[in-house]
Amino acid sequence: VQLQASGGGLAQAGDSLRLSCAASGRSFSRYTMGWFRQYPGKGREFVGGISGGSDGSTECTDSVKDRFTVSRDNAKNTVYLQMGTLKPEDTAAYYCAAAWRFGIAWSDMTAYDYWGQGTQVTVSS
């Protein structure tokens, strides 16, 4: 599985952006997909995720829960991170990841088997 993240860019506080992560390979719908972000000089942190299979449940970290939404289109092998009411502290490199196992801990980076390259989001005040 190869993952290609896109959609990052420059935004102003209060704007919205939608990140996309396109996956190649088979059985995309089976994978649990996660979004992480990384600040300069810091480790990656979980942002949001969506389960695979028939579950389709979603989870977002508290700091973005009322502003960000994760969704997927299995027909397009794509997962999205819809980001609303952006804040300067959302400025980071955003990464998508795919996990084959069910029931993973969302924030457990070791549970994800594949990672995309980052897409930079910069929010100005």
N, C-alpha and C positions, 0 to 999 in steps of 0.2 A: 504494500500500500504506500502510495506517495501522496503527500498532502501539500497543497499549494494555497497559502493564505494571501488574501488581497483585500483591498478596500481601505487601507489606512491612508492617512494624509493629515493635512492641517485643518483644524477646526477652531471655532471660537467657543468660549464657554456658553453653554446652553444649546449648542447645536447637536445634531444627531449624525451618526455615521453607522453604516452597516458593513461589517467585516464578513467576508466569505471565505470558506475553506473548501476547496474542491479536492475530492479524493479520486485516485485512480485505483484500479484493482476491483476484485470481486467482493461481494457480500458486504457492501458499505452499510446497509441497513442493520447489519448484525453488530456493528461497532458502537460502543459508547464513545461519544465525542466530547472533548473538553477544550475550553479556552483558558489560557494562562496569560499572564502579562509579567513583564520583567522591567524593573526600573534600572537605570544605569548603576552598576556596582552592586546590585542586589540579586537575590535569587528569584526564581519564578514563583508567582503566586496564582492560585486558582481563581478564576473569574466566574466561569459558568460552564455548565455541561448539559448534555442530553443523553439519555439512555438509548441503547440500541434495541433491536427486536420489537416485540409488540408493546413493550413498556412505554417508551417515549417520555418518561418523566424528566423533568428539568430541575436544575438547581443553580442558584447564583449566590455568590458570596454576599454577605450582608451589606458591604459598602456599595454594592451596585444593584442590589435586589429590586429596588423600586425604579431603576433606570434602565437596566439592561435586560434583554431577553434572548434566549438561545432557541433556535429552531433548526429544523433540517428538512431537506427535500430529497428523499431517497431516490426519486426518479432522476435527479440531477447529480446524485452523489455529492451533495453539498450541505454543509452546515453553516449556519449564520450566527453572528453575534450582532444583534441590533442594539446600538448604544444611544441612549437618549440623555438629554440634559447633561451634556458632557461638562466635566470640571477639569481645571488644570491638573489636578492630581490623577486624572486618568491618562495623562501623558506617559506612554510606555511603549515597548515593543510587545505586540500581541502574537501569541502562538496558538495554533490548534494542535490537537493531539487525538489519537485514536487508541482505544483499548478493546481488546478482543473479549476479555472476561466480563461476565456479568457481575453485578454487585460490588463493584470496586468502590473504594473510598474516593470521592470526587477529587480531593486535593492531593492524593497520593501519586506523585509524578512517576514513581516506579511502576505503577499499574498500567501506564500507557505504553503501548508498543511502538507507536510511530508518531513522529513529530514533523510538523511543517516548519518552514522557515518563518521568521518573524515578519510582521508588517507593522510599521511604525505609526503610532497615533500621537499627534502633538496638538494639545489644546491650549490656546492662549486665553488669557483673562481679558 
